[in-house]
Amino acid sequence: MLPRKSVVLFDVGGPLDTEARLASALSEAICDAFRLSGVDIDKALYENAVQKAVATFAPEDFQAIVWFLANADATLSSKVWGEISPLLNSGRRAALFTPRDGIEGLLATLVRKGIRLGLAANQPASALDALDAAGFGKHFTWRGLSGTVGFRKPDHRLFLAACEGLEIAASDCVMVGDRIDLDIGPARQLGMTTVLFRTGSHRGQMSRSWLEVPHYEVSTTAELAELFAAW
């Protein structure tokens, strides 16, 4: 059973936002951008690039996808990225927010039990608008993101900013995220209890050493709720 902690930190993409619509929109935009440059990308090629991005622990997975699809052509990669990157950093991204079924109810339950919640996510500031529109934002005491704090995971300073804002020690936090490299590894280094939410393109990502093995793993909201059931 998950040991009771004072604070739970959540990544946004994965646990809260399935990113299904974002991934679909970016896939289409990337393929369109390559097509305009005279390069046709079929589904198999795209999926292969996604798997390479995951296997190489690319910190920016969509940049890596473009790089692999361009066969390491820097000029082509830069051109394609310049065409599709605005989708990642604008209100258009917020409009693609896809709430995970049942997660809002779990957040509300934790708050009712007196558990404070915080964010620890590589997201633009516009993600806060998406969280508010989905009814999630009101549950979070700490609403710092990479786009507002200025640090990006796996930089420990993003996690520590949340701890400072919540006036809590890292060892009294639970971190829920979907990536070994950006969420589980750094959170464990800081002494947090970690929960890996296996979902999306990174669902098969494996730890690179015993130091990155999550304390717990889930793949559904129901499984995550079960972890917190005794709180």
N, C-alpha and C positions, 0 to 999 in steps of 0.2 A: 504494500500500500504506500502511496506517495506520502512522505513525511510532511506534516503541516508546516508551512512557511508563512511569513508575514506578507509577502508580496509575490504576485505572479506577473512576469513580463511576457508580452506576446509580440512575435513577429506579425506583420500585417499580411504579406503575400504568403499564402499557404494556409495557416491556421484560421485567419479571419476572412481573407479574400481568396477564393479558389484560383483566381487569375485566369479562369477559363476563357473569358471574353477578351482579356488583354492578350493572352497567348495567341488566340485565333487572329485578332486584328494585326498583331505584329508579324505573325507568319505570313499573312496576306500582303502586308506592306513590304516586307523584305523581298518576297518573291516578285512583287510588282516592280520594285526598285531594280532588282537584278534584270528583270525582263526588259526594262527601259534601257539597260546597258548592254543588251544583246545576249544575256545569259539566261537560259531557261532552267528553272529549279523545280524538279518534281518532288512528290511527297517523300519518296525514299531518300533522296539526297538531303532534304531538309531534316528528316528524322535522324539521319546519320550525323549531321552537324550538331543536332541537339545532344545526342549521346556523347559526342566528342567533348562538347562543352561541359557536360556533367562529369565525364571521366577525368578531365584535366583540371577539375575544381576551378574553373574559370570564375573569378569574382563577379564579372559582369557577363552573364550568360548570353544575352542577346548580342553583345559585341562579339563574343567568341563565335556564335553561330554565323554571323556575317563573315567573320574572318575565315572560318573553315569553308563556307560556301564559295568564297572568293579564291580558294586555293592559295591563301597567304599572299594575295596581291594587295599591297598596301594602298595603292591608288584607288582600286575598285572598292575596297573595303571602306575607305574614308568617304568615297562618294555615296555609297549606299547608306552608310551610317548617318551621314549628314541629311539624307532625305527622310529617314524613318525616326531618328532620335527625338524630334519634337513630340512624338506620340507618348514618349516615356516621361516627359517632364512638363506636361501641360494639363489643363483641365480636362482634356480629352481622355487622359489616363484615368482620372477620377471617375469619369462617366462610365468607364468599363468595369468598375468595381463589381465583383460577383460575390455577394455574401454567402458564406458557408452555411448550409442548412443547420439550424439548431444552435449555432454558436452564440447568438445574441442571448438566448435563454440561459446558456451556461454562464456567460459573463454576468448576467443579472443575478443569478443564483449565488455566484461567488461574492459579489458585492453585498448582497443581503446577509451573507455570513460574516461580513466584516473584513473580507479580504480586499486589500487595495490592489489595483491593476495598473500596469504601466506598459508603454510601448517601447520596443527596441527593434527598429526596422529601418532598412535602407529604402526610404520613400521620400518623394518630394513633399513640400508643405501641403500641396493640393490634396494629398491622401487624407488629411484631417477632415476636409469637406466631405469626402466620400464616406468616411467613417461616421460622420455626423448624420449624413443623409440616410445611411443604413440603420441608424439608431444605435450604433456601437459606441460612438465617441463619448457619450455621457457617462459611460462606465469607467473611463480611464482617468485616474488621478494624475498620472504623468503622461503627457501627450507629445513628448519630444521625439523627433524623427531625424534622420540624417540631414534632411533638407532644412531643418530648423536648428539643430545642434551643431552641425558642421563636420561631424565625424561619421564615417561609414564602417559598418562591420566588415571584417572582424576586429577593427580597432576597439580595444578595451574601453576607450574613452566614451564611446556611445553608451555602453552598458553602465559605466560608472557615473555618467551624467544622470541616468535614470535613478541609480542608487542615491546619488546626492539629492536629486529632486524629491525623492520619496523619503529621504532621511532614514535609510536602511542599509545594513551591511550586505554585501554581495552574497555572503553565505546564507542570508535569510531570504533569498529570492529563488523562485522557480522560473526557468526560461523555457518557453514553448516556441519552437521554431521548426522549419522544414528543411534546413540545410545543416549538414555536418560541419562544413568549413566556416560558415558565417555565423551560425547560431550555437551549435553544441560545443564545438572545440573551444572558442573563446570564453563561453559562459562557464564551462568546466574549469578552465584555467583560473577563473576568478572565484571558484568555489561554489558556484550556483548549482542547484539541482536542475537537471536538464530533461526535457521531454521532446523527443523527435516526433513530429507529425509527418508521417510518410505520405506525400501527396505530390501531384504534379510531375513535372519532368525530373525532379530530383528524388523521386520516391525510392529509386534504387541506389542512391549514393551510399557508398560504404566508408566506414572510418578508415583513416590512414594509419592509425595506431590505437592501442588500448586507451590512450589519453583522450581520444575523441569519441569513445563509445558512450552513447546516451544512457542515462540512468533508466529511462522508460521510453517505450515506443508506442505510438498509436497510429491508426489510419482513418479513424472516423470520429465525429463529434461525440458519439455515444461512448466510445472507448475513453476519450479524454474526460468526459463527465464521470465515468466510473472511477478513474484515478482520483478525482476530487470528491468522490461521494462521501467519504468519511470525514471530510472537513466540516 
